[in-house]
Amino acid sequence: MAIRASPKRRVLPWSTVPIAAIFPVVWAFYALVRANMIIAPATGDPWWYPYPFLDPHQVPGGYLGVSGYIIGIAVAIIGVAALVVWVGRRRGSTPQVLHDSI
C-alpha cells in the first residue's frame, strides 16, 4: 500500500543510458594498462589480468579480440540500461489508481 500511495517518481532521462557504460569501459582500460605492471602470483608471468577475457595472451586475436569482448560487454550494459530506463519511463507514465480494500 505504501508504494501505491507514494508520490510519483521521477523518470530517468534517456541520456543516462550511455553513462551506465562509462565506468566498466574505463575500468577495463585501466586493467589493461595496469596488467603489464604486475607479476602474476600463481604463474610468475610478467603480466596479470583479472579476467581471462582481458588477457591478450589467451584471447584469439590479442588486443583486437579483447577489444571485441569489451565492446560486447559495453553493448550488453547499454542494452540493460536502456531496458531499465524504458521500463521506468513506462511505469512512470501510467497513472496509479489507488484502491482501498477496506
Gaussian input, Z-matrix of N, CA and C with variables (Angstrom, degrees):
# hf/3-21g

backbone

0 1
 N
 C     1     B1
 C     2     B2     1     A1
 N     3     B3     2     A2     1     D1
 C     4     B4     3     A3     2     D2
 C     5     B5     4     A4     3     D3
 N     6     B6     5     A5     4     D4
 C     7     B7     6     A6     5     D5
 C     8     B8     7     A7     6     D6
 N     9     B9     8     A8     7     D7
 C    10    B10     9     A9     8     D8
 C    11    B11    10    A10     9     D9
 N    12    B12    11    A11    10    D10
 C    13    B13    12    A12    11    D11
 C    14    B14    13    A13    12    D12
 N    15    B15    14    A14    13    D13
 C    16    B16    15    A15    14    D14
 C    17    B17    16    A16    15    D15
 N    18    B18    17    A17    16    D16
 C    19    B19    18    A18    17    D17
 C    20    B20    19    A19    18    D18
 N    21    B21    20    A20    19    D19
 C    22    B22    21    A21    20    D20
 C    23    B23    22    A22    21    D21
 N    24    B24    23    A23    22    D22
 C    25    B25    24    A24    23    D23
 C    26    B26    25    A25    24    D24
 N    27    B27    26    A26    25    D25
 C    28    B28    27    A27    26    D26
 C    29    B29    28    A28    27    D27
 N    30    B30    29    A29    28    D28
 C    31    B31    30    A30    29    D29
 C    32    B32    31    A31    30    D30
 N    33    B33    32    A32    31    D31
 C    34    B34    33    A33    32    D32
 C    35    B35    34    A34    33    D33
 N    36    B36    35    A35    34    D34
 C    37    B37    36    A36    35    D35
 C    38    B38    37    A37    36    D36
 N    39    B39    38    A38    37    D37
 C    40    B40    39    A39    38    D38
 C    41    B41    40    A40    39    D39
 N    42    B42    41    A41    40    D40
 C    43    B43    42    A42    41    D41
 C    44    B44    43    A43    42    D42
 N    45    B45    44    A44    43    D43
 C    46    B46    45    A45    44    D44
 C    47    B47    46    A46    45    D45
 N    48    B48    47    A47    46    D46
 C    49    B49    48    A48    47    D47
 C    50    B50    49    A49    48    D48
 N    51    B51    50    A50    49    D49
 C    52    B52    51    A51    50    D50
 C    53    B53    52    A52    51    D51
 N    54    B54    53    A53    52    D52
 C    55    B55    54    A54    53    D53
 C    56    B56    55    A55    54    D54
 N    57    B57    56    A56    55    D55
 C    58    B58    57    A57    56    D56
 C    59    B59    58    A58    57    D57
 N    60    B60    59    A59    58    D58
 C    61    B61    60    A60    59    D59
 C    62    B62    61    A61    60    D60
 N    63    B63    62    A62    61    D61
 C    64    B64    63    A63    62    D62
 C    65    B65    64    A64    63    D63
 N    66    B66    65    A65    64    D64
 C    67    B67    66    A66    65    D65
 C    68    B68    67    A67    66    D66
 N    69    B69    68    A68    67    D67
 C    70    B70    69    A69    68    D68
 C    71    B71    70    A70    69    D69
 N    72    B72    71    A71    70    D70
 C    73    B73    72    A72    71    D71
 C    74    B74    73    A73    72    D72
 N    75    B75    74    A74    73    D73
 C    76    B76    75    A75    74    D74
 C    77    B77    76    A76    75    D75
 N    78    B78    77    A77    76    D76
 C    79    B79    78    A78    77    D77
 C    80    B80    79    A79    78    D78
 N    81    B81    80    A80    79    D79
 C    82    B82    81    A81    80    D80
 C    83    B83    82    A82    81    D81
 N    84    B84    83    A83    82    D82
 C    85    B85    84    A84    83    D83
 C    86    B86    85    A85    84    D84
 N    87    B87    86    A86    85    D85
 C    88    B88    87    A87    86    D86
 C    89    B89    88    A88    87    D87
 N    90    B90    89    A89    88    D88
 C    91    B91    90    A90    89    D89
 C    92    B92    91    A91    90    D90
 N    93    B93    92    A92    91    D91
 C    94    B94    93    A93    92    D92
 C    95    B95    94    A94    93    D93
 N    96    B96    95    A95    94    D94
 C    97    B97    96    A96    95    D95
 C    98    B98    97    A97    96    D96
 N    99    B99    98    A98    97    D97
 C   100   B100    99    A99    98    D98
 C   101   B101   100   A100    99    D99
 N   102   B102   101   A101   100   D100
 C   103   B103   102   A102   101   D101
 C   104   B104   103   A103   102   D102
 N   105   B105   104   A104   103   D103
 C   106   B106   105   A105   104   D104
 C   107   B107   106   A106   105   D105
 N   108   B108   107   A107   106   D106
 C   109   B109   108   A108   107   D107
 C   110   B110   109   A109   108   D108
 N   111   B111   110   A110   109   D109
 C   112   B112   111   A111   110   D110
 C   113   B113   112   A112   111   D111
 N   114   B114   113   A113   112   D112
 C   115   B115   114   A114   113   D113
 C   116   B116   115   A115   114   D114
 N   117   B117   116   A116   115   D115
 C   118   B118   117   A117   116   D116
 C   119   B119   118   A118   117   D117
 N   120   B120   119   A119   118   D118
 C   121   B121   120   A120   119   D119
 C   122   B122   121   A121   120   D120
 N   123   B123   122   A122   121   D121
 C   124   B124   123   A123   122   D122
 C   125   B125   124   A124   123   D123
 N   126   B126   125   A125   124   D124
 C   127   B127   126   A126   125   D125
 C   128   B128   127   A127   126   D126
 N   129   B129   128   A128   127   D127
 C   130   B130   129   A129   128   D128
 C   131   B131   130   A130   129   D129
 N   132   B132   131   A131   130   D130
 C   133   B133   132   A132   131   D131
 C   134   B134   133   A133   132   D132
 N   135   B135   134   A134   133   D133
 C   136   B136   135   A135   134   D134
 C   137   B137   136   A136   135   D135
 N   138   B138   137   A137   136   D136
 C   139   B139   138   A138   137   D137
 C   140   B140   139   A139   138   D138
 N   141   B141   140   A140   139   D139
 C   142   B142   141   A141   140   D140
 C   143   B143   142   A142   141   D141
 N   144   B144   143   A143   142   D142
 C   145   B145   144   A144   143   D143
 C   146   B146   145   A145   144   D144
 N   147   B147   146   A146   145   D145
 C   148   B148   147   A147   146   D146
 C   149   B149   148   A148   147   D147
 N   150   B150   149   A149   148   D148
 C   151   B151   150   A150   149   D149
 C   152   B152   151   A151   150   D150
 N   153   B153   152   A152   151   D151
 C   154   B154   153   A153   152   D152
 C   155   B155   154   A154   153   D153
 N   156   B156   155   A155   154   D154
 C   157   B157   156   A156   155   D155
 C   158   B158   157   A157   156   D156
 N   159   B159   158   A158   157   D157
 C   160   B160   159   A159   158   D158
 C   161   B161   160   A160   159   D159
 N   162   B162   161   A161   160   D160
 C   163   B163   162   A162   161   D161
 C   164   B164   163   A163   162   D162
 N   165   B165   164   A164   163   D163
 C   166   B166   165   A165   164   D164
 C   167   B167   166   A166   165   D165
 N   168   B168   167   A167   166   D166
 C   169   B169   168   A168   167   D167
 C   170   B170   169   A169   168   D168
 N   171   B171   170   A170   169   D169
 C   172   B172   171   A171   170   D170
 C   173   B173   172   A172   171   D171
 N   174   B174   173   A173   172   D172
 C   175   B175   174   A174   173   D173
 C   176   B176   175   A175   174   D174
 N   177   B177   176   A176   175   D175
 C   178   B178   177   A177   176   D176
 C   179   B179   178   A178   177   D177
 N   180   B180   179   A179   178   D178
 C   181   B181   180   A180   179   D179
 C   182   B182   181   A181   180   D180
 N   183   B183   182   A182   181   D181
 C   184   B184   183   A183   182   D182
 C   185   B185   184   A184   183   D183
 N   186   B186   185   A185   184   D184
 C   187   B187   186   A186   185   D185
 C   188   B188   187   A187   186   D186
 N   189   B189   188   A188   187   D187
 C   190   B190   189   A189   188   D188
 C   191   B191   190   A190   189   D189
 N   192   B192   191   A191   190   D190
 C   193   B193   192   A192   191   D191
 C   194   B194   193   A193   192   D192
 N   195   B195   194   A194   193   D193
 C   196   B196   195   A195   194   D194
 C   197   B197   196   A196   195   D195
 N   198   B198   197   A197   196   D196
 C   199   B199   198   A198   197   D197
 C   200   B200   199   A199   198   D198
 N   201   B201   200   A200   199   D199
 C   202   B202   201   A201   200   D200
 C   203   B203   202   A202   201   D201
 N   204   B204   203   A203   202   D202
 C   205   B205   204   A204   203   D203
 C   206   B206   205   A205   204   D204
 N   207   B207   206   A206   205   D205
 C   208   B208   207   A207   206   D206
 C   209   B209   208   A208   207   D207
 N   210   B210   209   A209   208   D208
 C   211   B211   210   A210   209   D209
 C   212   B212   211   A211   210   D210
 N   213   B213   212   A212   211   D211
 C   214   B214   213   A213   212   D212
 C   215   B215   214   A214   213   D213
 N   216   B216   215   A215   214   D214
 C   217   B217   216   A216   215   D215
 C   218   B218   217   A217   216   D216
 N   219   B219   218   A218   217   D217
 C   220   B220   219   A219   218   D218
 C   221   B221   220   A220   219   D219
 N   222   B222   221   A221   220   D220
 C   223   B223   222   A222   221   D221
 C   224   B224   223   A223   222   D222
 N   225   B225   224   A224   223   D223
 C   226   B226   225   A225   224   D224
 C   227   B227   226   A226   225   D225
 N   228   B228   227   A227   226   D226
 C   229   B229   228   A228   227   D227
 C   230   B230   229   A229   228   D228
 N   231   B231   230   A230   229   D229
 C   232   B232   231   A231   230   D230
 C   233   B233   232   A232   231   D231
 N   234   B234   233   A233   232   D232
 C   235   B235   234   A234   233   D233
 C   236   B236   235   A235   234   D234
 N   237   B237   236   A236   235   D235
 C   238   B238   237   A237   236   D236
 C   239   B239   238   A238   237   D237
 N   240   B240   239   A239   238   D238
 C   241   B241   240   A240   239   D239
 C   242   B242   241   A241   240   D240
 N   243   B243   242   A242   241   D241
 C   244   B244   243   A243   242   D242
 C   245   B245   244   A244   243   D243
 N   246   B246   245   A245   244   D244
 C   247   B247   246   A246   245   D245
 C   248   B248   247   A247   246   D246
 N   249   B249   248   A248   247   D247
 C   250   B250   249   A249   248   D248
 C   251   B251   250   A250   249   D249
 N   252   B252   251   A251   250   D250
 C   253   B253   252   A252   251   D251
 C   254   B254   253   A253   252   D252
 N   255   B255   254   A254   253   D253
 C   256   B256   255   A255   254   D254
 C   257   B257   256   A256   255   D255
 N   258   B258   257   A257   256   D256
 C   259   B259   258   A258   257   D257
 C   260   B260   259   A259   258   D258
 N   261   B261   260   A260   259   D259
 C   262   B262   261   A261   260   D260
 C   263   B263   262   A262   261   D261
 N   264   B264   263   A263   262   D262
 C   265   B265   264   A264   263   D263
 C   266   B266   265   A265   264   D264
 N   267   B267   266   A266   265   D265
 C   268   B268   267   A267   266   D266
 C   269   B269   268   A268   267   D267
 N   270   B270   269   A269   268   D268
 C   271   B271   270   A270   269   D269
 C   272   B272   271   A271   270   D270
 N   273   B273   272   A272   271   D271
 C   274   B274   273   A273   272   D272
 C   275   B275   274   A274   273   D273
 N   276   B276   275   A275   274   D274
 C   277   B277   276   A276   275   D275
 C   278   B278   277   A277   276   D276
 N   279   B279   278   A278   277   D277
 C   280   B280   279   A279   278   D278
 C   281   B281   280   A280   279   D279
 N   282   B282   281   A281   280   D280
 C   283   B283   282   A282   281   D281
 C   284   B284   283   A283   282   D282
 N   285   B285   284   A284   283   D283
 C   286   B286   285   A285   284   D284
 C   287   B287   286   A286   285   D285
 N   288   B288   287   A287   286   D286
 C   289   B289   288   A288   287   D287
 C   290   B290   289   A289   288   D288
 N   291   B291   290   A290   289   D289
 C   292   B292   291   A291   290   D290
 C   293   B293   292   A292   291   D291
 N   294   B294   293   A293   292   D292
 C   295   B295   294   A294   293   D293
 C   296   B296   295   A295   294   D294
 N   297   B297   296   A296   295   D295
 C   298   B298   297   A297   296   D296
 C   299   B299   298   A298   297   D297
 N   300   B300   299   A299   298   D298
 C   301   B301   300   A300   299   D299
 C   302   B302   301   A301   300   D300
 N   303   B303   302   A302   301   D301
 C   304   B304   303   A303   302   D302
 C   305   B305   304   A304   303   D303

   B1=1.4441
   B2=1.5255
   B3=1.3294
   B4=1.4545
   B5=1.5232
   B6=1.3241
   B7=1.4573
   B8=1.5155
   B9=1.2930
   B10=1.4639
   B11=1.5211
   B12=1.3195
   B13=1.4558
   B14=1.5296
   B15=1.3101
   B16=1.4560
   B17=1.5232
   B18=1.3294
   B19=1.4585
   B20=1.5301
   B21=1.3201
   B22=1.4602
   B23=1.5285
   B24=1.3366
   B25=1.4621
   B26=1.5175
   B27=1.2964
   B28=1.4553
   B29=1.5106
   B30=1.3035
   B31=1.4627
   B32=1.5263
   B33=1.3179
   B34=1.4608
   B35=1.5244
   B36=1.3195
   B37=1.4685
   B38=1.5295
   B39=1.3087
   B40=1.4705
   B41=1.5284
   B42=1.3166
   B43=1.4703
   B44=1.5248
   B45=1.3233
   B46=1.4601
   B47=1.5262
   B48=1.3241
   B49=1.4701
   B50=1.5312
   B51=1.3314
   B52=1.4695
   B53=1.5242
   B54=1.3189
   B55=1.4623
   B56=1.5247
   B57=1.3246
   B58=1.4672
   B59=1.5254
   B60=1.3208
   B61=1.4649
   B62=1.5262
   B63=1.3123
   B64=1.4681
   B65=1.5257
   B66=1.3190
   B67=1.4634
   B68=1.5317
   B69=1.3363
   B70=1.4701
   B71=1.5323
   B72=1.3168
   B73=1.4689
   B74=1.5234
   B75=1.3311
   B76=1.4661
   B77=1.5208
   B78=1.3391
   B79=1.4625
   B80=1.5324
   B81=1.3216
   B82=1.4679
   B83=1.5275
   B84=1.3289
   B85=1.4663
   B86=1.5258
   B87=1.3303
   B88=1.4657
   B89=1.5318
   B90=1.3338
   B91=1.4622
   B92=1.5294
   B93=1.3300
   B94=1.4671
   B95=1.5252
   B96=1.3138
   B97=1.4655
   B98=1.5266
   B99=1.3215
   B100=1.4648
   B101=1.5342
   B102=1.3144
   B103=1.4636
   B104=1.5238
   B105=1.3059
   B106=1.4613
   B107=1.5241
   B108=1.3208
   B109=1.4613
   B110=1.5256
   B111=1.3338
   B112=1.4614
   B113=1.5226
   B114=1.3197
   B115=1.4700
   B116=1.5214
   B117=1.3272
   B118=1.4662
   B119=1.5245
   B120=1.3320
   B121=1.4609
   B122=1.5263
   B123=1.3111
   B124=1.4683
   B125=1.5230
   B126=1.3408
   B127=1.4657
   B128=1.5250
   B129=1.3199
   B130=1.4560
   B131=1.5204
   B132=1.3540
   B133=1.4658
   B134=1.5233
   B135=1.3368
   B136=1.4713
   B137=1.5347
   B138=1.2963
   B139=1.4604
   B140=1.5252
   B141=1.3382
   B142=1.4597
   B143=1.5168
   B144=1.3272
   B145=1.4610
   B146=1.5240
   B147=1.3417
   B148=1.4612
   B149=1.5272
   B150=1.3247
   B151=1.4694
   B152=1.5226
   B153=1.3293
   B154=1.4731
   B155=1.5305
   B156=1.3355
   B157=1.4648
   B158=1.5269
   B159=1.3354
   B160=1.4655
   B161=1.5274
   B162=1.3153
   B163=1.4666
   B164=1.5269
   B165=1.3357
   B166=1.4663
   B167=1.5261
   B168=1.3390
   B169=1.4580
   B170=1.5262
   B171=1.3258
   B172=1.4554
   B173=1.5192
   B174=1.3225
   B175=1.4675
   B176=1.5231
   B177=1.3374
   B178=1.4684
   B179=1.5353
   B180=1.2959
   B181=1.4557
   B182=1.5193
   B183=1.3132
   B184=1.4642
   B185=1.5180
   B186=1.3233
   B187=1.4595
   B188=1.5307
   B189=1.3130
   B190=1.4688
   B191=1.5225
   B192=1.3303
   B193=1.4576
   B194=1.5163
   B195=1.3325
   B196=1.4666
   B197=1.5172
   B198=1.3313
   B199=1.4683
   B200=1.5251
   B201=1.3289
   B202=1.4643
   B203=1.5208
   B204=1.3281
   B205=1.4685
   B206=1.5241
   B207=1.3287
   B208=1.4632
   B209=1.5264
   B210=1.3173
   B211=1.4725
   B212=1.5227
   B213=1.3279
   B214=1.4611
   B215=1.5205
   B216=1.3261
   B217=1.4611
   B218=1.5266
   B219=1.3308
   B220=1.4709
   B221=1.5286
   B222=1.3255
   B223=1.4705
   B224=1.5291
   B225=1.3361
   B226=1.4691
   B227=1.5261
   B228=1.3252
   B229=1.4724
   B230=1.5225
   B231=1.3152
   B232=1.4647
   B233=1.5313
   B234=1.3342
   B235=1.4677
   B236=1.5162
   B237=1.3216
   B238=1.4704
   B239=1.5270
   B240=1.3289
   B241=1.4683
   B242=1.5250
   B243=1.3266
   B244=1.4697
   B245=1.5254
   B246=1.3218
   B247=1.4597
   B248=1.5314
   B249=1.3297
   B250=1.4707
   B251=1.5355
   B252=1.3266
   B253=1.4648
   B254=1.5197
   B255=1.3210
   B256=1.4632
   B257=1.5273
   B258=1.3492
   B259=1.4692
   B260=1.5229
   B261=1.3280
   B262=1.4566
   B263=1.5119
   B264=1.3206
   B265=1.4615
   B266=1.5228
   B267=1.3048
   B268=1.4710
   B269=1.5324
   B270=1.3257
   B271=1.4648
   B272=1.5200
   B273=1.3284
   B274=1.4547
   B275=1.5153
   B276=1.3489
   B277=1.4537
   B278=1.5315
   B279=1.3309
   B280=1.4594
   B281=1.5187
   B282=1.3055
   B283=1.4638
   B284=1.5316
   B285=1.3184
   B286=1.4584
   B287=1.5397
   B288=1.2992
   B289=1.4503
   B290=1.5220
   B291=1.3137
   B292=1.4535
   B293=1.5269
   B294=1.3084
   B295=1.4575
   B296=1.5102
   B297=1.2819
   B298=1.4624
   B299=1.5081
   B300=1.3040
   B301=1.4599
   B302=1.5236
   B303=1.3062
   B304=1.4676
   B305=1.4926
   A1=110.82
   A2=117.77
   A3=120.57
   A4=111.32
   A5=117.27
   A6=119.69
   A7=110.51
   A8=116.96
   A9=120.18
   A10=111.84
   A11=117.42
   A12=120.59
   A13=112.25
   A14=117.10
   A15=119.69
   A16=110.51
   A17=117.03
   A18=119.38
   A19=110.68
   A20=114.84
   A21=120.20
   A22=110.06
   A23=116.37
   A24=119.46
   A25=110.32
   A26=113.67
   A27=120.74
   A28=109.05
   A29=117.86
   A30=120.93
   A31=109.24
   A32=115.73
   A33=120.59
   A34=109.87
   A35=117.48
   A36=118.85
   A37=110.51
   A38=116.51
   A39=120.95
   A40=111.49
   A41=117.52
   A42=120.06
   A43=112.43
   A44=118.63
   A45=120.71
   A46=112.38
   A47=117.87
   A48=120.48
   A49=111.81
   A50=120.80
   A51=118.10
   A52=113.05
   A53=117.38
   A54=120.31
   A55=110.55
   A56=116.83
   A57=121.09
   A58=112.09
   A59=118.52
   A60=121.80
   A61=113.07
   A62=118.24
   A63=120.15
   A64=111.65
   A65=118.41
   A66=120.34
   A67=112.43
   A68=120.29
   A69=118.60
   A70=113.58
   A71=117.81
   A72=120.44
   A73=110.39
   A74=117.78
   A75=120.84
   A76=110.33
   A77=117.29
   A78=120.90
   A79=111.07
   A80=117.76
   A81=120.92
   A82=110.47
   A83=117.21
   A84=120.42
   A85=110.67
   A86=116.11
   A87=121.00
   A88=110.49
   A89=117.20
   A90=120.83
   A91=111.35
   A92=117.10
   A93=120.53
   A94=111.52
   A95=117.00
   A96=120.58
   A97=110.15
   A98=117.13
   A99=122.20
   A100=112.20
   A101=118.04
   A102=121.95
   A103=112.92
   A104=117.52
   A105=120.90
   A106=112.80
   A107=117.15
   A108=121.34
   A109=112.21
   A110=117.20
   A111=121.21
   A112=109.48
   A113=116.60
   A114=121.74
   A115=107.49
   A116=115.79
   A117=120.36
   A118=109.85
   A119=117.36
   A120=119.21
   A121=113.62
   A122=118.27
   A123=120.68
   A124=112.71
   A125=116.93
   A126=120.06
   A127=113.80
   A128=117.62
   A129=120.72
   A130=113.15
   A131=117.34
   A132=120.05
   A133=109.73
   A134=117.13
   A135=119.26
   A136=113.13
   A137=117.53
   A138=122.98
   A139=107.82
   A140=115.61
   A141=120.80
   A142=109.00
   A143=115.87
   A144=122.61
   A145=108.50
   A146=118.64
   A147=120.18
   A148=114.10
   A149=117.69
   A150=121.63
   A151=108.59
   A152=117.50
   A153=119.76
   A154=113.35
   A155=118.18
   A156=119.16
   A157=112.34
   A158=118.07
   A159=121.43
   A160=112.36
   A161=117.16
   A162=121.52
   A163=110.38
   A164=117.84
   A165=119.81
   A166=112.92
   A167=117.36
   A168=120.27
   A169=111.56
   A170=117.50
   A171=122.06
   A172=113.39
   A173=117.05
   A174=121.46
   A175=109.40
   A176=117.16
   A177=118.83
   A178=110.29
   A179=116.69
   A180=120.95
   A181=113.50
   A182=117.41
   A183=120.41
   A184=112.56
   A185=115.72
   A186=120.50
   A187=112.07
   A188=117.95
   A189=120.40
   A190=110.14
   A191=116.84
   A192=120.36
   A193=112.27
   A194=116.45
   A195=121.10
   A196=109.97
   A197=117.54
   A198=119.60
   A199=110.90
   A200=117.09
   A201=119.99
   A202=112.05
   A203=116.24
   A204=120.11
   A205=111.05
   A206=116.48
   A207=120.14
   A208=110.57
   A209=117.08
   A210=120.58
   A211=110.23
   A212=116.86
   A213=120.06
   A214=112.55
   A215=116.51
   A216=120.55
   A217=110.11
   A218=117.55
   A219=120.43
   A220=110.57
   A221=117.18
   A222=120.38
   A223=110.32
   A224=116.92
   A225=120.11
   A226=111.02
   A227=117.30
   A228=120.91
   A229=110.28
   A230=116.96
   A231=120.77
   A232=110.01
   A233=116.93
   A234=120.09
   A235=112.37
   A236=116.79
   A237=120.44
   A238=110.13
   A239=117.17
   A240=120.31
   A241=110.73
   A242=117.50
   A243=120.62
   A244=110.83
   A245=116.91
   A246=120.42
   A247=110.94
   A248=116.56
   A249=120.28
   A250=110.37
   A251=117.80
   A252=120.65
   A253=110.06
   A254=117.28
   A255=121.25
   A256=111.10
   A257=115.94
   A258=119.67
   A259=109.93
   A260=117.56
   A261=120.61
   A262=112.63
   A263=117.22
   A264=120.49
   A265=110.64
   A266=115.95
   A267=119.70
   A268=110.51
   A269=116.30
   A270=120.00
   A271=110.99
   A272=117.21
   A273=120.64
   A274=113.10
   A275=117.64
   A276=120.40
   A277=112.39
   A278=117.96
   A279=119.28
   A280=109.62
   A281=116.94
   A282=118.71
   A283=110.86
   A284=115.38
   A285=121.42
   A286=107.60
   A287=116.31
   A288=121.09
   A289=108.42
   A290=115.85
   A291=120.63
   A292=109.48
   A293=115.53
   A294=121.65
   A295=108.63
   A296=116.39
   A297=119.70
   A298=107.91
   A299=114.99
   A300=119.21
   A301=110.58
   A302=115.65
   A303=119.76
   A304=110.65
   D1=-36.45
   D2=-177.14
   D3=-65.21
   D4=-34.59
   D5=179.94
   D6=-67.88
   D7=-40.27
   D8=-179.10
   D9=-71.62
   D10=-28.44
   D11=-177.66
   D12=-89.86
   D13=-5.29
   D14=-178.40
   D15=-74.85
   D16=159.03
   D17=179.04
   D18=-65.81
   D19=158.87
   D20=-178.90
   D21=-62.42
   D22=135.47
   D23=-179.99
   D24=-83.77
   D25=159.92
   D26=176.46
   D27=-78.92
   D28=138.72
   D29=177.47
   D30=-87.29
   D31=148.82
   D32=178.03
   D33=-75.93
   D34=138.27
   D35=175.69
   D36=-75.78
   D37=156.15
   D38=-179.80
   D39=-64.31
   D40=-19.23
   D41=179.94
   D42=-68.39
   D43=-13.08
   D44=177.98
   D45=-78.28
   D46=-15.24
   D47=-177.06
   D48=-62.62
   D49=-53.88
   D50=179.82
   D51=-68.59
   D52=-24.46
   D53=179.12
   D54=-64.54
   D55=-29.63
   D56=-179.00
   D57=-63.07
   D58=-25.08
   D59=-177.45
   D60=-93.16
   D61=-7.24
   D62=-175.73
   D63=-63.69
   D64=-51.72
   D65=-176.43
   D66=-61.43
   D67=-48.11
   D68=179.56
   D69=-61.10
   D70=-37.66
   D71=-179.57
   D72=-70.36
   D73=-42.46
   D74=177.52
   D75=-64.18
   D76=-40.17
   D77=178.17
   D78=-63.31
   D79=-41.95
   D80=179.00
   D81=-62.72
   D82=-42.24
   D83=177.51
   D84=-62.27
   D85=-44.16
   D86=177.73
   D87=-60.70
   D88=-43.40
   D89=-179.71
   D90=-63.67
   D91=-37.23
   D92=178.53
   D93=-67.46
   D94=-40.22
   D95=179.60
   D96=-69.95
   D97=-43.29
   D98=-176.11
   D99=-71.93
   D100=-29.08
   D101=-173.68
   D102=-58.68
   D103=-33.90
   D104=-178.59
   D105=-78.67
   D106=-3.75
   D107=179.73
   D108=-102.61
   D109=-0.21
   D110=-174.81
   D111=-121.32
   D112=138.12
   D113=175.00
   D114=-89.26
   D115=130.89
   D116=-179.76
   D117=-65.77
   D118=123.17
   D119=-176.35
   D120=-66.77
   D121=-31.42
   D122=-175.71
   D123=-82.40
   D124=-36.83
   D125=-173.37
   D126=-109.77
   D127=-21.28
   D128=-176.90
   D129=82.58
   D130=5.41
   D131=176.33
   D132=-62.08
   D133=148.87
   D134=-178.91
   D135=-78.30
   D136=21.07
   D137=175.56
   D138=-147.74
   D139=156.52
   D140=176.08
   D141=-148.86
   D142=120.81
   D143=179.06
   D144=-110.54
   D145=138.13
   D146=-175.97
   D147=-68.90
   D148=-22.52
   D149=179.94
   D150=-136.86
   D151=145.89
   D152=-179.18
   D153=-62.47
   D154=-30.92
   D155=-179.22
   D156=-73.20
   D157=-9.09
   D158=174.70
   D159=-96.65
   D160=-6.68
   D161=-176.49
   D162=-88.31
   D163=107.56
   D164=-178.81
   D165=-66.90
   D166=-13.76
   D167=177.12
   D168=-79.12
   D169=-20.56
   D170=-179.88
   D171=-104.91
   D172=-29.14
   D173=-177.23
   D174=-81.49
   D175=129.45
   D176=174.94
   D177=-60.03
   D178=132.54
   D179=-179.04
   D180=96.04
   D181=-2.62
   D182=177.17
   D183=63.44
   D184=-133.76
   D185=-177.66
   D186=-65.80
   D187=-28.45
   D188=176.57
   D189=-66.11
   D190=-41.55
   D191=176.74
   D192=-65.74
   D193=-39.42
   D194=177.25
   D195=-63.53
   D196=-41.85
   D197=178.73
   D198=-63.99
   D199=-32.48
   D200=174.68
   D201=-63.01
   D202=-41.99
   D203=176.09
   D204=-62.75
   D205=-44.62
   D206=-178.46
   D207=-63.63
   D208=-42.17
   D209=178.00
   D210=-64.39
   D211=-42.20
   D212=178.70
   D213=-61.74
   D214=-42.39
   D215=178.38
   D216=-66.39
   D217=-40.74
   D218=178.74
   D219=-63.53
   D220=-40.29
   D221=178.15
   D222=-63.72
   D223=-41.51
   D224=178.16
   D225=-63.49
   D226=-42.30
   D227=179.03
   D228=-64.16
   D229=-42.46
   D230=178.83
   D231=-64.43
   D232=-38.84
   D233=177.74
   D234=-63.01
   D235=-44.22
   D236=178.11
   D237=-65.50
   D238=-42.16
   D239=178.88
   D240=-62.85
   D241=-40.75
   D242=178.05
   D243=-64.23
   D244=-38.99
   D245=177.46
   D246=-64.07
   D247=-43.05
   D248=179.53
   D249=-63.56
   D250=-43.56
   D251=179.21
   D252=-65.52
   D253=-42.13
   D254=-179.65
   D255=-61.87
   D256=-47.34
   D257=179.29
   D258=-63.62
   D259=-43.25
   D260=179.13
   D261=-62.46
   D262=-39.99
   D263=179.34
   D264=-70.94
   D265=-36.56
   D266=179.31
   D267=-67.78
   D268=-42.99
   D269=178.71
   D270=-70.17
   D271=-32.98
   D272=-179.17
   D273=-74.81
   D274=-20.86
   D275=-175.90
   D276=-90.62
   D277=-18.07
   D278=179.31
   D279=-88.91
   D280=132.80
   D281=-179.14
   D282=-69.43
   D283=139.20
   D284=177.91
   D285=-90.78
   D286=126.00
   D287=177.76
   D288=-99.89
   D289=127.48
   D290=-179.90
   D291=-88.81
   D292=127.98
   D293=176.35
   D294=-120.60
   D295=125.27
   D296=174.33
   D297=-93.11
   D298=126.61
   D299=-178.44
   D300=-104.70
   D301=36.06
   D302=-179.64
   D303=-93.26

